[in-house]
């Protein structure tokens, strides 16, 4: 019975959706990281003084807004590959950085009208979705404000070699064209497109932008040196 239950569970649509989403998100993340965009944003953030506790708080706010618009999973796929490494490079402890992202996503998941948990709780209790969202605001928004203050006060910062490296790195403005990846993903999610569709178009947009701008060559993205190995 246990074995059958496991197989039955794995055949639910949510599991292959998450698996494919992780694969596509990894590809989009690699396109972004390989372009130098993360280092460029980190350098600009350091130059602007947006470091440490302030960056963690800003990340929390950005994640709250994205999660409210796109839901939890889509937010993770967009935010983690970009803001997490930038935050670490600007001096935020990795633990607090991921905490800011997860907290913001939880806020959005609790209130987003397109969130699966919001929809499930409303439909199973025969409640109107709009009223459910409005009734939760008086609890979620004060909690988010308290969390924001806590991130500003208690976030642990580190002055490590990677922070000094971020301050000295030469920005590559051209790499910012790779922001087209998260922009396309977010835009399609806001248009209520399927997460897999949004991620796939994000990858396609990233490949096109990388090739047109000269950041990537076709051989960087895909090569078959022989045998059983494929790189890129």
C-alpha positions as CSV (number, residue, x, y, z in Angstrom):
1,X,0.0,0.0,0.0
2,X,2.9,2.3,0.8
3,X,4.5,1.6,-2.5
4,X,1.3,2.3,-4.4
5,X,0.7,5.5,-2.5
6,X,4.2,6.7,-3.5
7,X,3.7,5.9,-7.1
8,X,0.2,7.5,-7.1
9,X,1.6,10.7,-5.5
10,X,4.5,11.0,-8.0
11,X,2.0,10.8,-10.9
12,X,0.3,14.0,-9.7
13,X,0.9,16.9,-12.1
14,X,2.6,19.0,-9.4
15,X,5.7,16.8,-9.3
16,X,6.7,16.9,-12.9
17,X,5.9,20.6,-13.0
18,X,8.3,21.3,-10.1
19,X,11.0,19.0,-11.6
20,X,10.8,20.7,-15.0
21,X,10.6,24.2,-13.4
22,X,13.8,23.5,-11.5
23,X,15.6,22.3,-14.6
24,X,14.5,25.4,-16.6
25,X,15.3,27.7,-13.7
26,X,18.8,26.2,-13.5
27,X,19.4,26.9,-17.2
28,X,18.1,30.5,-16.8
29,X,20.3,31.0,-13.7
30,X,23.3,29.7,-15.6
31,X,22.7,32.1,-18.5
32,X,22.5,35.0,-16.0
33,X,25.5,34.0,-13.8
34,X,27.8,33.2,-16.8
35,X,27.2,36.7,-18.3
36,X,28.7,38.6,-15.4
37,X,25.4,40.3,-14.6
38,X,25.4,39.3,-11.0
39,X,28.8,40.7,-10.4
40,X,27.9,43.9,-12.2
41,X,24.7,44.4,-10.1
42,X,26.8,43.7,-7.0
43,X,29.4,46.3,-8.0
44,X,26.7,48.9,-8.6
45,X,25.0,48.1,-5.3
46,X,28.3,48.5,-3.4
47,X,29.0,51.8,-5.2
48,X,25.5,53.0,-4.3
49,X,25.9,52.0,-0.6
50,X,23.1,49.4,-0.9
51,X,24.9,46.8,1.2
52,X,24.4,44.6,4.2
53,X,21.2,45.0,6.2
54,X,19.8,47.5,3.8
55,X,20.1,45.1,0.9
56,X,18.5,42.3,2.8
57,X,15.5,44.6,3.7
58,X,15.2,45.6,0.0
59,X,15.3,42.0,-1.1
60,X,12.5,41.2,1.4
61,X,10.3,44.0,-0.1
62,X,11.1,43.0,-3.7
63,X,10.3,39.3,-2.9
64,X,7.0,40.3,-1.2
65,X,5.9,42.2,-4.3
66,X,6.9,39.5,-6.7
67,X,5.3,36.7,-4.7
68,X,2.1,38.6,-4.5
69,X,2.1,38.9,-8.3
70,X,3.4,35.6,-9.4
71,X,3.1,33.1,-6.5
72,X,5.8,31.3,-4.5
73,X,7.5,28.9,-6.9
74,X,7.8,31.5,-9.7
75,X,9.3,34.0,-7.2
76,X,11.9,31.5,-6.0
77,X,12.9,30.7,-9.6
78,X,13.5,34.4,-10.4
79,X,14.8,35.9,-7.2
80,X,17.3,33.2,-5.9
81,X,19.6,33.1,-8.9
82,X,20.0,36.9,-9.0
83,X,19.4,38.5,-5.6
84,X,20.9,35.8,-3.4
85,X,24.4,35.9,-4.8
86,X,24.3,39.7,-5.1
87,X,23.3,39.9,-1.4
88,X,26.2,37.7,-0.3
89,X,28.6,39.7,-2.4
90,X,27.4,42.9,-0.7
91,X,28.0,41.5,2.7
92,X,24.8,39.8,3.8
93,X,25.2,36.5,5.7
94,X,23.8,33.8,3.4
95,X,21.4,32.6,6.1
96,X,19.8,36.0,6.4
97,X,19.7,36.5,2.7
98,X,17.8,33.2,2.0
99,X,15.6,34.1,5.0
100,X,14.6,37.4,3.4
101,X,13.7,35.6,0.2
102,X,11.7,32.8,1.9
103,X,9.9,35.3,4.2
104,X,8.9,37.5,1.3
105,X,7.7,34.5,-0.7
106,X,5.7,33.3,2.3
107,X,4.0,36.7,2.5
108,X,3.1,36.7,-1.1
109,X,1.9,33.1,-1.0
110,X,-0.4,34.0,1.9
111,X,-2.0,36.9,0.0
112,X,-1.6,36.3,-3.7
113,X,-5.0,35.7,-5.5
114,X,-3.2,33.3,-7.8
115,X,-1.5,31.3,-5.0
116,X,-2.5,27.7,-4.8
117,X,-2.9,27.8,-1.0
118,X,-5.1,30.9,-1.2
119,X,-7.3,29.3,-3.9
120,X,-7.5,26.0,-2.0
121,X,-8.4,27.6,1.3
122,X,-11.1,29.7,-0.3
123,X,-12.7,27.0,-2.4
124,X,-12.7,24.3,0.2
125,X,-14.5,26.6,2.7
126,X,-16.9,28.0,0.0
127,X,-15.5,31.5,0.6
128,X,-15.1,34.3,-1.9
129,X,-11.5,34.6,-3.0
130,X,-11.4,38.4,-2.8
131,X,-12.8,38.5,0.7
132,X,-10.3,35.9,1.8
133,X,-7.4,38.0,0.6
134,X,-8.8,41.2,2.2
135,X,-9.4,39.4,5.5
136,X,-5.8,38.1,5.6
137,X,-4.2,41.6,5.0
138,X,-4.8,42.8,8.5
139,X,-2.7,39.9,9.8
140,X,-0.1,39.6,7.0
141,X,0.8,43.2,6.4
142,X,1.7,44.0,10.1
143,X,3.7,40.8,10.2
144,X,5.6,41.9,7.1
145,X,6.3,45.3,8.6
146,X,7.7,43.7,11.7
147,X,9.8,41.3,9.6
148,X,11.2,44.3,7.6
149,X,12.2,46.1,10.8
150,X,13.9,42.9,12.1
151,X,15.9,42.5,8.8
152,X,17.0,46.1,9.2
153,X,18.1,45.6,12.8
154,X,19.3,42.0,13.2
155,X,20.6,40.9,9.8
156,X,24.2,39.6,10.2
157,X,26.7,41.1,7.8
158,X,30.2,39.9,6.9
159,X,33.1,41.9,5.6
160,X,34.7,39.1,3.7
161,X,37.1,38.9,0.7
162,X,34.1,38.4,-1.6
163,X,32.6,41.7,-0.5
164,X,35.9,43.5,-1.2
165,X,36.0,41.7,-4.5
166,X,32.5,43.0,-5.4
167,X,33.7,46.6,-4.5
168,X,36.7,46.3,-6.9
169,X,35.1,44.4,-9.8
170,X,34.8,46.2,-13.1
171,X,31.1,46.4,-14.0
172,X,30.0,45.1,-17.4
173,X,27.0,47.3,-18.4
174,X,26.3,45.1,-21.4
175,X,25.6,42.1,-19.2
176,X,22.6,43.9,-17.8
177,X,20.8,42.9,-21.1
178,X,20.4,39.5,-19.4
179,X,17.8,41.1,-17.1
180,X,15.5,40.2,-20.0
181,X,15.3,36.7,-18.5
182,X,13.6,37.6,-15.2
183,X,11.6,40.4,-17.0
184,X,10.1,37.9,-19.5
185,X,9.4,35.3,-16.8
186,X,7.7,37.8,-14.5
187,X,5.7,39.4,-17.3
188,X,4.3,36.1,-18.5
189,X,3.5,35.0,-14.9
190,X,1.6,38.3,-14.5
191,X,-0.3,37.4,-17.8
192,X,-1.4,34.2,-16.0
193,X,0.7,32.0,-18.3
194,X,1.8,28.6,-17.0
195,X,5.0,28.6,-15.0
196,X,6.7,26.2,-17.4
197,X,5.7,28.4,-20.3
198,X,7.1,31.5,-18.6
199,X,10.4,29.8,-17.7
200,X,10.8,28.4,-21.2
201,X,10.4,31.7,-22.8
202,X,12.7,33.3,-20.3
203,X,15.4,30.8,-21.3
204,X,14.8,31.5,-25.0
205,X,14.9,35.2,-24.4
206,X,18.2,34.8,-22.5
207,X,19.8,32.7,-25.3
208,X,18.7,35.3,-27.9
209,X,19.9,38.2,-25.9
210,X,23.3,36.5,-25.1
211,X,23.9,35.7,-28.8
212,X,22.8,39.1,-30.2
213,X,24.9,41.0,-27.7
214,X,27.9,38.9,-28.2
215,X,28.1,37.8,-24.6
216,X,27.8,34.2,-25.7
217,X,28.8,32.3,-28.7
218,X,26.8,29.3,-29.9
219,X,29.7,27.1,-28.8
220,X,29.4,28.5,-25.2
221,X,25.7,27.5,-25.1
222,X,26.0,24.1,-26.8
223,X,28.9,21.9,-27.9
224,X,29.4,18.3,-28.6
225,X,33.1,17.5,-28.2
226,X,32.6,13.8,-28.9
227,X,32.0,10.6,-27.0
228,X,29.1,10.9,-24.6
229,X,29.8,14.4,-23.4
230,X,27.7,17.5,-24.1
231,X,28.7,20.9,-22.6
232,X,27.3,24.4,-22.5
